[in-house]
Amino acid sequence: QDGEELYLIRGYGEQKTGGYSISVEELYLTENSIVIRTELKGPGKGENSGTEQSFPFIVVQTEFLEHPVVFK
């Protein structure tokens, strides 16, 4: 947070190859929290994903709200 913006960051740790993507499936506000649900998607079938490890992550910028964040 920087007082005006809130940055939600979700990482999926070390993956054996590249070619991963992350989608935001849900992002909503409840009375008590901000809820974000993301999904890690693997390389497509037949896709050349390389042999080096990767560390996929996503950053979502939204307005600053003083609510706890729940990651699903």
ROTOR-730596 format. One record per atom (N, C-alpha, C): x, y, z; residue in one letter; chain. Coordinates in Angstrom, 3 decimals, always signed. Layout:
N
> X, Y, Z, A, A
...
//
This chain:
72
> +0.830, -1.178, +0.000, Q, A
> +0.000, +0.000, +0.000, Q, A
> +0.875, +1.242, +0.000, Q, A
> +0.356, +2.284, -0.575, D, A
> +1.081, +3.547, -0.539, D, A
> +0.182, +4.677, -0.049, D, A
> -0.937, +4.333, +0.582, G, A
> -1.857, +5.337, +1.090, G, A
> -2.978, +5.647, +0.123, G, A
> -2.729, +5.522, -1.163, E, A
> -3.748, +5.768, -2.171, E, A
> -4.099, +4.503, -2.951, E, A
> -3.139, +3.623, -3.107, E, A
> -3.321, +2.389, -3.868, E, A
> -2.974, +1.195, -2.992, E, A
> -3.597, +0.075, -3.299, L, A
> -3.324, -1.179, -2.618, L, A
> -2.830, -2.160, -3.673, L, A
> -1.756, -2.863, -3.376, Y, A
> -1.176, -3.824, -4.304, Y, A
> -1.328, -5.222, -3.726, Y, A
> -2.065, -6.065, -4.420, L, A
> -2.267, -7.444, -3.999, L, A
> -1.308, -8.305, -4.808, L, A
> -0.434, -9.014, -4.125, I, A
> +0.607, -9.797, -4.796, I, A
> +0.437, -11.263, -4.425, I, A
> +0.375, -12.106, -5.449, R, A
> +0.228, -13.550, -5.228, R, A
> +1.283, -14.270, -6.037, R, A
> +2.127, -15.037, -5.353, G, A
> +3.164, -15.818, -6.010, G, A
> +2.896, -17.300, -5.859, G, A
> +3.407, -18.075, -6.795, Y, A
> +3.194, -19.520, -6.783, Y, A
> +4.487, -20.304, -6.606, Y, A
> +5.530, -19.634, -6.167, G, A
> +6.763, -20.340, -5.874, G, A
> +7.458, -20.889, -7.106, G, A
> +8.408, -21.731, -6.864, E, A
> +9.225, -22.290, -7.938, E, A
> +8.448, -23.322, -8.749, E, A
> +8.492, -23.161, -10.065, Q, A
> +7.928, -24.137, -10.996, Q, A
> +9.091, -24.702, -11.813, Q, A
> +8.993, -25.932, -12.233, K, A
> +10.119, -26.593, -12.904, K, A
> +10.424, -26.036, -14.287, K, A
> +9.420, -25.395, -14.923, T, A
> +9.612, -24.839, -16.267, T, A
> +8.919, -23.482, -16.361, T, A
> +9.035, -22.848, -17.509, G, A
> +8.307, -21.610, -17.777, G, A
> +6.964, -21.934, -18.407, G, A
> +6.319, -20.912, -18.966, G, A
> +5.058, -21.116, -19.669, G, A
> +3.822, -21.038, -18.805, G, A
> +3.958, -20.625, -17.561, Y, A
> +2.808, -20.536, -16.664, Y, A
> +2.154, -19.165, -16.775, Y, A
> +0.863, -19.122, -16.491, S, A
> +0.145, -17.855, -16.405, S, A
> -0.765, -17.911, -15.181, S, A
> -1.221, -16.747, -14.769, I, A
> -2.079, -16.650, -13.591, I, A
> -3.308, -15.848, -13.982, I, A
> -4.470, -16.346, -13.618, S, A
> -5.701, -15.601, -13.875, S, A
> -6.348, -15.214, -12.552, S, A
> -6.987, -14.052, -12.544, V, A
> -7.759, -13.608, -11.380, V, A
> -9.181, -14.090, -11.614, V, A
> -9.595, -15.057, -10.834, E, A
> -10.920, -15.650, -10.988, E, A
> -11.987, -14.827, -10.277, E, A
> -11.642, -14.256, -9.119, E, A
> -12.574, -13.429, -8.361, E, A
> -11.794, -12.349, -7.621, E, A
> -12.394, -11.183, -7.515, L, A
> -11.876, -10.087, -6.694, L, A
> -13.090, -9.304, -6.233, L, A
> -13.370, -9.360, -4.928, Y, A
> -14.563, -8.678, -4.437, Y, A
> -14.360, -8.211, -2.998, Y, A
> -15.242, -7.309, -2.587, L, A
> -15.211, -6.710, -1.261, L, A
> -16.388, -7.229, -0.464, L, A
> -16.105, -7.699, +0.753, T, A
> -17.171, -8.075, +1.673, T, A
> -17.236, -7.001, +2.751, T, A
> -18.111, -7.185, +3.701, E, A
> -18.217, -6.235, +4.807, E, A
> -16.911, -6.131, +5.588, E, A
> -16.168, -7.255, +5.661, N, A
> -14.993, -7.316, +6.524, N, A
> -13.666, -7.499, +5.815, N, A
> -13.661, -7.778, +4.511, S, A
> -12.394, -8.098, +3.861, S, A
> -12.449, -7.899, +2.346, S, A
> -11.266, -7.934, +1.761, I, A
> -11.094, -7.970, +0.311, I, A
> -10.713, -9.402, -0.018, I, A
> -11.408, -10.011, -0.945, V, A
> -11.163, -11.411, -1.291, V, A
> -10.645, -11.473, -2.721, V, A
> -9.546, -12.199, -2.907, I, A
> -9.009, -12.414, -4.248, I, A
> -8.735, -13.902, -4.415, I, A
> -9.219, -14.435, -5.540, R, A
> -8.974, -15.843, -5.859, R, A
> -8.287, -15.895, -7.212, R, A
> -7.121, -16.507, -7.220, T, A
> -6.347, -16.630, -8.451, T, A
> -6.137, -18.099, -8.780, T, A
> -5.744, -18.337, -10.020, E, A
> -5.487, -19.710, -10.450, E, A
> -4.221, -19.740, -11.303, E, A
> -3.346, -20.678, -10.979, L, A
> -2.135, -20.902, -11.756, L, A
> -2.474, -21.840, -12.900, L, A
> -2.130, -21.426, -14.113, K, A
> -2.390, -22.254, -15.293, K, A
> -1.059, -22.689, -15.876, K, A
> -0.929, -23.974, -16.102, G, A
> +0.317, -24.540, -16.600, G, A
> +0.520, -24.302, -18.082, G, A
> +1.687, -24.661, -18.552, P, A
> +1.973, -24.533, -19.982, P, A
> +0.986, -25.363, -20.804, P, A
> +0.645, -24.856, -21.978, G, A
> -0.268, -25.575, -22.859, G, A
> +0.361, -26.848, -23.396, G, A
> -0.468, -27.789, -23.750, K, A
> +0.007, -29.061, -24.296, K, A
> +0.787, -28.793, -25.587, K, A
> +1.979, -29.317, -25.661, G, A
> +2.815, -29.126, -26.832, G, A
> +3.549, -27.795, -26.865, G, A
> +3.331, -26.964, -25.854, E, A
> +3.999, -25.668, -25.788, E, A
> +5.444, -25.849, -25.347, E, A
> +6.341, -25.131, -25.983, N, A
> +7.745, -25.176, -25.594, N, A
> +7.914, -24.278, -24.371, N, A
> +7.975, -24.884, -23.192, S, A
> +8.037, -24.112, -21.952, S, A
> +9.457, -23.998, -21.410, S, A
> +10.422, -24.495, -22.154, G, A
> +11.811, -24.387, -21.726, G, A
> +12.153, -25.387, -20.654, G, A
> +13.385, -25.298, -20.201, T, A
> +13.853, -26.226, -19.172, T, A
> +14.267, -25.516, -17.899, T, A
> +14.233, -24.180, -17.907, E, A
> +14.621, -23.432, -16.713, E, A
> +13.421, -23.192, -15.811, E, A
> +13.676, -23.179, -14.527, Q, A
> +12.620, -22.947, -13.555, Q, A
> +12.079, -21.520, -13.691, Q, A
> +10.865, -21.322, -13.207, S, A
> +10.257, -19.994, -13.206, S, A
> +9.585, -19.768, -11.865, S, A
> +9.243, -18.525, -11.602, F, A
> +8.619, -18.124, -10.340, F, A
> +7.429, -17.220, -10.658, F, A
> +6.314, -17.774, -11.135, P, A
> +5.186, -16.945, -11.560, P, A
> +4.548, -16.184, -10.397, P, A
> +4.192, -14.930, -10.678, F, A
> +3.481, -14.115, -9.703, F, A
> +2.639, -13.094, -10.438, F, A
> +1.668, -12.533, -9.716, I, A
> +0.794, -11.509, -10.287, I, A
> +0.661, -10.378, -9.272, I, A
> +0.537, -9.160, -9.781, V, A
> +0.308, -7.983, -8.950, V, A
> -0.965, -7.313, -9.441, V, A
> -1.911, -7.092, -8.536, V, A
> -3.166, -6.419, -8.864, V, A
> -3.198, -5.108, -8.091, V, A
> -3.377, -4.015, -8.797, Q, A
> -3.449, -2.689, -8.179, Q, A
> -4.915, -2.275, -8.077, Q, A
> -5.305, -1.812, -6.906, T, A
> -6.678, -1.364, -6.678, T, A
> -6.649, -0.180, -5.722, T, A
> -7.797, +0.427, -5.492, E, A
> -7.829, +1.550, -4.562, E, A
> -7.532, +1.059, -3.145, E, A
> -6.966, +1.932, -2.334, F, A
> -6.617, +1.573, -0.959, F, A
> -7.874, +1.488, -0.108, F, A
> -8.032, +0.381, +0.580, L, A
> -9.101, +0.175, +1.552, L, A
> -8.487, -0.469, +2.784, L, A
> -8.937, -0.055, +3.936, E, A
> -8.385, -0.618, +5.181, E, A
> -9.161, -1.858, +5.602, E, A
> -9.048, -2.891, +4.792, H, A
> -9.659, -4.186, +5.093, H, A
> -8.575, -5.246, +4.982, H, A
> -8.674, -6.314, +5.766, P, A
> -7.741, -7.416, +5.563, P, A
> -7.979, -8.066, +4.199, P, A
> -6.937, -8.653, +3.650, V, A
> -7.022, -9.318, +2.352, V, A
> -7.029, -10.825, +2.570, V, A
> -7.950, -11.506, +1.897, V, A
> -8.056, -12.955, +1.969, V, A
> -7.693, -13.505, +0.585, V, A
> -6.660, -14.333, +0.541, F, A
> -6.235, -14.972, -0.708, F, A
> -6.819, -16.385, -0.746, F, A
> -7.444, -16.713, -1.861, K, A
> -8.012, -18.067, -2.033, K, A
> -7.397, -18.701, -3.239, K, A
//
